[in-house]
Amino acid sequence: MMGMFFGAGIVGIIVGLFVAPHQGTILFTFMGVINLALGAFFGWIFLNQKPELSNDKRKKKSDNN
């Protein structure tokens, strides 16, 4: 999901600034910046999530050796 937002943001900024400089430059560039911000937000959410605790008994150390 992050990759899609980052990719769409980069493509939107490139199209807005270089490919179509006179037809909707501000709109494409603005939408590209919004996509980059969404990619950064979802990346931040992904990197800051708490580790999931496992209830698998096979992975727990036993004191009864």
Residue, then its C-alpha position, 0 to 999 in steps of 0.5 A: m500500500m505504501g509503495m502504491f502511494f509513493g509510486a503514484g505520488i512520484v508519477g503525479i509530480i513528474v506528470g504535473l511538472f514536466v509532462a503536462p506543464h500547462q494542463g492542470t499542473i497544480l492539480f497533478t502536482f497537488m495530488g502527487v504531494i497528497n499521495l506522498a503524504l499518504g504513503a508516509f502516513f501509512g509507512w509510519i503506521f506500519l513501522n510503529q505498530k506493536p509486535e504481536l504476542s504469540n500464544d504458541k506453546r511450542k515457542k515458550k521456554s519450559d521450566n520443567n526440564 
